[in-house]
Amino acid sequence: MKKISKLSTIYLIVMFFILYAPIFYLMFYSFNSGETMYQFESFTLDWYKELFGNTRLLIIVLNTAIIALLSATISTILGVAGALAIYYARRRRVKNTLLSLNNVLIVSPDVIIGASFLILFTMIGIKLGFISVLLAHIAFSVPIVVIMVLPKIEEMNTSMIYAALDLGASRWNVLTKVILPYITPGIFAGFFMALTYSLDDFAVTFFVTGNGFTTLSVEIYSLARRGVSLNINALSSLLFVFTMLLVVGYYFITKRNNRPNRLGVRQ
């Protein structure tokens, strides 16, 4: 048993090294005063200064943040409503069909989804730009939120709902004061997942962006095609740090929500 545990530890160390070594290598050379990643000359912050001095790139960062926050917020609202609709579907067949349709969007290749949105927006006359990117991000984020929220709803004890109704609570009060507080951890999980998916997405965004509007993932791709520049290292390092802060923030939020209160009930 100890031998298996030791092998598991070694395996995890190797896997984490393979995953994170390239990222830390990239971050290390973002402080290189040279222009290549072959030899570290001396420490400098010039690449970061140049990055923050690039007005066009700062606008792209702002566009990306706005798209991510808007799509995550809207998709969380729609996803919670969708999860409740699936849970309260009366017929088992309808419930399974809705859940299957939701899961298909998650496992579908991004290239297919992006091409489908491109065709759809072209057919209905939506210009490629901010609106098309926002709609596409909302569309692929909603199923993620549903998957994160639905298990929390199914975990809930329905006796709490019936007790609230017996005590005279309206359906709106049951929703806002019983159901939503209970599934709050799932809502936060869905929001953060939607946020990170939106920030990270390239394939779908590449198809639906246009009219001078772009996001960080597409911009990094275009910069990389022009040639390796340590600007990319600096930008990618900041993105990685921001993502880690999101993960840490989500961890503390879920830890706080799962903390038992004085009555011994998890919040």
Secondary structure, DSSP 8 states (H G I E B T S, - for coil): -HHHHHHHHHHHHHHHHHHHHHHHHHHHHTTBSSSSSS----B--HHHHHHHT-HHHHHHHHHHHHHHHHHHHHHHHHHHHHHHHHHT-SSHHHHHHHHHHHHHHHHS-HHHHHHHHHHHHHHHT--TTHHHHHHHHHHHHHHHHHHHHHHHHHHS-HHHHHHHHHTT--HHHHIIIIIHHHTHHHHHHHHHHHHHHHHH--HHHHHH--TT---HHHHHHHHHHH---HHHHHHHHHHHHHHHHHHHHHHHHHHHHTSB-TTS-B-
